[in-house]
């Protein structure tokens, strides 16, 4: 693992936390860094909703097959187990199959993955979600990567819960419900953009995110403005003005 | 986070049905608010709905509930107004506390003057679809304990379902608590696609999608998957490709 890059990442994440930030965007940055730093091929962060169902909040890759793997874990899979037990769950060799999660293992193998890990997101005595890491190669995640993954997950939890009150269940409810609903807004906006621009969901998401970055706006706000029509969908493809980008 | 099981949701649904039976009226948003007051130890409940772009009283258990909404509309700020603008739940233990007064300098003192001390506003929404707000209030300051907060969220989910069913012209009473797969991202992606295909807002697109699934007797998740995979389009003159 690149130590310097790791330090940079923690600085970047800490910088985000002091500002007024968008939770969804912050968690996307976090899963992207997981892929980069931990030598994994895909990562996703799932939070439990008020009914205890795991909902995907951020992923390094929005391809349908990967999304299905996250969705499937409401029935079975490492994230569900990590969430239920509060401990790390791994399957270093998916090709060996597995009695524990037959459907998940089959789907993950078909999607080209060889190993999977799930790290619970814990806040005191409560588990609020899990980080899911996928690798195409089989084998155990090394100890250093695991420590980093745990630290990144802790940062995600801190980012979600900006402590403002002693009644932490109230604050947590406010933050989680807001984050979960923002994600739904992003999904609606993705559908709108995918249809209008004739692109797939992944491309639609990338366009929304790039626009948010380029204009220094929160992703959930961009999603909202696309839905209300304040941002015209074709505008999403335009580079931000005033950044000195050369247009051919 | 406060979290409830499907069993708890069914229990809360039963309380609402019991309240309706006791009053000899059909289950409605009004009976839901009455049941919430009876079960959650709050002094009142008010459900606001959106018809004009501003929160409007759908039903309130007493005049203070109506007053709290009226005040927010008058001064243009408050928990329900924040939710209308995209905010999340606002759980305010003490409206008289400096943090509450700083957050809503106009609304908070007026709410206290009107007699409210604690206010818990829960959004009823599906992404950008803002259906309403369920506000619970008390005459004494204090937080909601974890069990009460959990039940409050269950009341809010049932209120959301009730209002969504009205929007889609579906009468889902007695329906399975899981017949509305709001945790499935494809349902929301499909809503966005249908909104673009039919030139509708998200709320109407979602209602349209649900009504179509109901009419065709197919699960909403399946229809949504077909829309996302572009096996199915909605056109202004019909639904079949």
HADDOCK unambig.tbl for C-alpha pairs under 7 A between the chains (distance, minus, plus):
assign (segid A and resid 50 and name CA) (segid B and resid 2 and name CA) 6.39 0.50 0.50
assign (segid A and resid 50 and name CA) (segid B and resid 3 and name CA) 4.39 0.50 0.50
assign (segid A and resid 50 and name CA) (segid B and resid 4 and name CA) 6.15 0.50 0.50
assign (segid A and resid 51 and name CA) (segid B and resid 3 and name CA) 5.50 0.50 0.50
assign (segid A and resid 51 and name CA) (segid B and resid 4 and name CA) 5.11 0.50 0.50
assign (segid A and resid 51 and name CA) (segid B and resid 5 and name CA) 5.58 0.50 0.50
assign (segid A and resid 51 and name CA) (segid B and resid 6 and name CA) 6.93 0.50 0.50
assign (segid A and resid 52 and name CA) (segid B and resid 3 and name CA) 6.22 0.50 0.50
assign (segid A and resid 55 and name CA) (segid B and resid 183 and name CA) 6.47 0.50 0.50
assign (segid A and resid 169 and name CA) (segid B and resid 1 and name CA) 5.41 0.50 0.50
assign (segid A and resid 169 and name CA) (segid B and resid 2 and name CA) 6.33 0.50 0.50
assign (segid A and resid 169 and name CA) (segid B and resid 146 and name CA) 6.56 0.50 0.50
assign (segid A and resid 170 and name CA) (segid B and resid 91 and name CA) 6.69 0.50 0.50
assign (segid A and resid 172 and name CA) (segid B and resid 1 and name CA) 5.32 0.50 0.50
assign (segid A and resid 173 and name CA) (segid B and resid 1 and name CA) 4.84 0.50 0.50
assign (segid A and resid 173 and name CA) (segid B and resid 2 and name CA) 6.30 0.50 0.50
assign (segid A and resid 174 and name CA) (segid B and resid 88 and name CA) 6.09 0.50 0.50
assign (segid A and resid 174 and name CA) (segid B and resid 89 and name CA) 5.14 0.50 0.50
assign (segid A and resid 174 and name CA) (segid B and resid 90 and name CA) 6.67 0.50 0.50
assign (segid A and resid 177 and name CA) (segid B and resid 88 and name CA) 6.53 0.50 0.50
assign (segid A and resid 178 and name CA) (segid B and resid 88 and name CA) 4.68 0.50 0.50
assign (segid A and resid 181 and name CA) (segid B and resid 126 and name CA) 6.62 0.50 0.50
assign (segid A and resid 181 and name CA) (segid B and resid 127 and name CA) 5.07 0.50 0.50
assign (segid A and resid 182 and name CA) (segid B and resid 127 and name CA) 6.07 0.50 0.50
assign (segid A and resid 184 and name CA) (segid B and resid 126 and name CA) 6.70 0.50 0.50
assign (segid A and resid 184 and name CA) (segid B and resid 127 and name CA) 4.51 0.50 0.50
assign (segid A and resid 184 and name CA) (segid B and resid 188 and name CA) 6.44 0.50 0.50
assign (segid A and resid 185 and name CA) (segid B and resid 127 and name CA) 3.91 0.50 0.50
assign (segid A and resid 185 and name CA) (segid B and resid 128 and name CA) 5.19 0.50 0.50
assign (segid A and resid 187 and name CA) (segid B and resid 185 and name CA) 6.38 0.50 0.50
assign (segid A and resid 187 and name CA) (segid B and resid 188 and name CA) 5.51 0.50 0.50
assign (segid A and resid 187 and name CA) (segid B and resid 189 and name CA) 5.02 0.50 0.50
assign (segid A and resid 188 and name CA) (segid B and resid 188 and name CA) 4.87 0.50 0.50
assign (segid A and resid 188 and name CA) (segid B and resid 189 and name CA) 4.82 0.50 0.50
assign (segid A and resid 188 and name CA) (segid B and resid 191 and name CA) 6.13 0.50 0.50
assign (segid A and resid 188 and name CA) (segid B and resid 192 and name CA) 4.43 0.50 0.50
assign (segid A and resid 189 and name CA) (segid B and resid 192 and name CA) 5.92 0.50 0.50
assign (segid A and resid 190 and name CA) (segid B and resid 189 and name CA) 6.16 0.50 0.50
assign (segid A and resid 190 and name CA) (segid B and resid 192 and name CA) 6.87 0.50 0.50
assign (segid A and resid 191 and name CA) (segid B and resid 189 and name CA) 4.15 0.50 0.50
assign (segid A and resid 191 and name CA) (segid B and resid 190 and name CA) 5.91 0.50 0.50
assign (segid A and resid 191 and name CA) (segid B and resid 191 and name CA) 6.85 0.50 0.50
assign (segid A and resid 191 and name CA) (segid B and resid 192 and name CA) 4.12 0.50 0.50
assign (segid A and resid 191 and name CA) (segid B and resid 193 and name CA) 4.54 0.50 0.50
assign (segid A and resid 192 and name CA) (segid B and resid 192 and name CA) 4.17 0.50 0.50
assign (segid A and resid 192 and name CA) (segid B and resid 193 and name CA) 4.78 0.50 0.50
assign (segid A and resid 192 and name CA) (segid B and resid 195 and name CA) 6.67 0.50 0.50
assign (segid A and resid 192 and name CA) (segid B and resid 196 and name CA) 5.52 0.50 0.50
assign (segid A and resid 195 and name CA) (segid B and resid 193 and name CA) 5.26 0.50 0.50
assign (segid A and resid 195 and name CA) (segid B and resid 196 and name CA) 6.28 0.50 0.50
assign (segid A and resid 196 and name CA) (segid B and resid 196 and name CA) 6.33 0.50 0.50
assign (segid A and resid 224 and name CA) (segid B and resid 128 and name CA) 6.56 0.50 0.50
